[in-house]
Amino acid sequence: MQTGNAPVLNGVLVLDAATYIAAPMSASILAEFGADVIKVEHPRLGDPLRRFGTKGSDPNASMQWLNENRNKRSITIDLGKPEGRDLFIALAKKADVVVENFRPGTFERWGLSWEMLHGLNTRLVMLRLSAFGQNGPLREQVGLARIAHAFSGVTSISGEADRPPANPGPTSLADYVAGVYGALGVLLALFERERSGIGQFVDLALYEPMLKTMDEAFAVFDRTGFIRQRFGSQVVTVAPTANYRCSDGGFVTVGIPDDKMFARLASAIGRPELAESNSEFVTNAMRVERRTEIEAIVSAWIGSRDRDTVVRLLKDADVPSSAIQDVAELARHPQVAARENFVKRPDGAGGTITMQAPVPKLSRTPGRVTTAGPALGEATEELLKGLLGLSDAELAHLHAKGII
């Protein structure tokens, strides 16, 4: 989808000094909707994500790097050296947003505290995304997505009851959820700046968005003392709802949130009497009480049919359900194609890379992917000359000292 309208964040300048996934993804979301994002990297090491994951056409740029840092320009600056610090400050004076995800206190040790940067640029918005946030007894503890899953309680309810807790979904799920919340925080701060003229910093802990995914678990614990446990693919408050194996080895998932949907399911499986007024399964509370029985009935019906047949029959009956698809199936699914959920772009090394398209879809000013993640430092001279007016001699000096 292309329009002639300027991107919604056109003119917003972002300095992305973060590494790995969560905070850089926040910056990537801003870039997808028009922000000019400058990726600030160490001159020799670059962002470690460049070496994390599956290698692409360029052995120095993983496919995860290319995907998560699209639409950005890379500049190399050693923030740990005084001259590098000065370069970053000069850029921050011109920026709208700074993004960082170092352990709390690191930016301060480099002489790049929020108070100092805000004093030099009162309109600046700063995203500070760390494992446990800027305060609290764990503020300096290192953390990754897996740690956030565990700390937030999400891992404790993931997997089968008779097995060890499972990491939920993709390895880096918390990074992606936090990336969205980080971008939301920046956008809220930019929106508020339009009223006040003053920027602020956004303090986000990696585990906090995962807390938001825990639905009513904490409210229920506070009221009743009930501690949610692992329940496999079933749901503690409704039944029947689970992932079911079909006769051909495929799986479907079925979700029945209320009695109306259960009546549809009962008809679809040829057992309409299960939803009649005199049935012992007519209400959700009754089905939860007799969960083993109703799940066995549904499982037996699904298990005697191949996946395509189950999907078709449940779809025809308007029952909330889906085949559990793998990556290969999604890549060729007509719904995904119709929604243009993937884009293919050059990878900078003679090949191409398929990436997820921007979401959400805006009708007049949609997001776009113009480039995959940049080569290390490819825009350093262009940016330092264009934004800061440095001369060739000054650039040569900085190169010689390893600052850029």
C-alpha positions, 0 to 999 in steps of 0.5 A, spaced: 500 500 500 503 506 497 500 513 498 503 520 497 502 522 504 508 524 508 510 518 513 507 520 520 513 521 523 517 524 518 522 529 521 523 526 527 530 524 528 532 518 533 539 516 536 538 509 537 544 507 541 541 500 544 543 493 542 540 486 541 533 486 540 528 490 545 530 497 545 532 497 537 526 494 535 522 500 539 527 505 534 525 500 528 518 501 529 519 509 529 523 508 523 517 504 519 513 510 520 518 515 517 523 517 523 530 518 521 533 513 525 541 513 526 544 507 529 550 508 534 554 503 534 561 501 537 567 502 531 570 495 532 564 491 535 558 494 532 551 491 535 552 484 538 546 482 534 550 482 528 553 476 530 547 473 533 542 468 529 543 465 522 548 468 518 545 471 511 549 473 505 554 477 509 557 473 514 558 479 518 550 481 518 545 475 521 538 475 518 536 477 525 540 483 525 538 485 518 530 484 520 530 488 526 534 494 524 531 495 518 530 503 515 536 505 519 543 508 518 549 506 522 554 511 525 560 508 529 562 512 535 566 510 541 561 512 547 566 510 552 571 515 550 571 523 551 571 525 544 566 520 542 561 522 548 562 529 545 560 527 538 554 523 541 552 530 545 552 534 539 548 529 535 543 529 541 542 536 541 539 536 534 535 529 536 528 528 538 529 521 541 535 517 544 534 510 545 538 506 550 538 499 553 545 499 557 545 497 565 543 503 569 548 507 571 552 506 564 550 512 560 551 516 567 559 513 567 560 515 560 557 522 562 551 522 558 546 522 564 538 524 562 539 530 566 545 533 562 542 531 555 535 534 557 539 540 560 542 541 553 536 539 549 529 540 553 525 537 548 529 531 548 525 524 549 529 518 552 527 511 552 531 507 557 529 500 557 533 495 561 532 489 564 529 491 571 528 499 570 532 505 573 530 503 580 529 498 585 534 493 588 535 489 582 536 495 577 543 493 576 542 486 574 543 483 567 537 480 564 535 477 557 528 476 554 528 469 558 530 472 564 524 477 563 519 471 562 521 467 568 521 473 573 514 476 570 511 469 572 509 467 565 514 461 564 511 459 571 504 458 567 507 455 560 508 448 559 504 441 561 503 441 568 507 434 569 513 437 565 518 443 567 516 450 565 517 451 558 520 458 555 513 461 552 513 462 544 519 465 541 526 465 545 525 473 545 518 474 546 519 479 551 524 483 547 518 484 542 513 485 547 517 490 550 519 493 543 512 495 542 511 498 549 517 502 548 515 505 542 508 507 545 512 510 550 516 514 546 510 516 542 506 518 548 512 523 550 512 526 543 505 527 543 505 530 550 511 534 548 506 538 543 503 541 548 508 542 553 514 543 549 518 539 554 521 532 553 521 527 558 524 520 559 521 513 558 523 508 564 521 501 561 523 494 565 524 488 560 519 484 564 514 489 565 510 488 559 510 481 560 506 482 567 501 485 562 500 479 559 498 475 565 491 477 565 487 476 571 492 472 575 494 477 580 488 480 581 485 472 582 491 471 587 490 477 591 483 476 592 483 468 593 490 466 594 490 462 588 496 461 584 496 460 577 500 453 575 502 450 568 495 448 564 498 446 558 494 448 552 488 448 556 485 455 559 483 454 567 477 458 566 474 455 560 472 449 557 473 446 552 479 450 550 486 446 548 490 444 542 488 437 539 491 432 535 488 430 528 488 423 525 494 425 520 498 428 526 497 435 525 494 440 530 488 444 531 486 449 536 479 451 539 477 456 543 470 456 546 469 462 551 462 462 552 456 458 552 454 460 545 460 458 542 459 451 545 453 450 542 456 451 535 461 446 537 456 441 539 453 442 533 459 441 529 461 435 532 454 432 531 453 432 539 447 438 539 445 435 545 451 437 549 448 444 549 441 443 551 438 445 557 438 439 561 445 437 559 451 437 564 455 441 560 450 447 558 454 452 562 461 454 562 462 453 569 459 446 569 464 444 563 470 447 567 467 442 573 467 436 568 473 438 564 476 431 563 470 429 560 468 434 555 475 435 553 475 427 551 469 428 547 472 433 543 479 430 543 476 424 540 472 427 535 478 431 532 482 425 533 478 421 528 479 426 522 485 429 518 486 436 520 483 439 513 477 436 515 477 439 522 478 446 520 473 446 514 467 443 519 469 448 524 470 454 520 463 452 517 460 452 524 463 458 526 467 455 531 473 459 533 479 455 531 485 454 527 490 449 524 496 450 528 501 452 522 508 452 521 513 457 518 512 454 511 505 454 511 504 461 513 509 463 508 504 461 503 498 462 506 493 466 502 490 470 508 498 473 509 499 474 502 492 478 502 494 482 508 501 483 505 504 481 511 511 480 509 516 484 504 522 482 501 528 487 500 535 487 498 540 484 504 546 489 502 550 483 500 547 481 493 541 477 496 534 478 499 531 477 505 524 476 507 521 480 513 515 481 517 511 488 514 510 493 519 504 493 523 499 496 524 496 498 517 494 506 517 490 508 511 493 514 509 500 514 512 502 506 512 509 504 515 514 502 510 520 498 509 525 501 505 532 497 507 534 492 511 539 493 517 545 497 515 552 495 514 557 497 520 558 505 520 556 506 513 553 513 514 558 515 519 562 520 514 555 522 511 552 524 518 558 527 521 559 532 515 551 533 514 549 534 521 555 536 525 559 539 519 565 536 521 571 537 515 575 531 512 581 533 517 577 532 523 574 525 520 581 523 519 583 525 526 577 521 529 578 515 525 586 515 527 584 515 534 579 509 534 573 514 536 569 512 529 
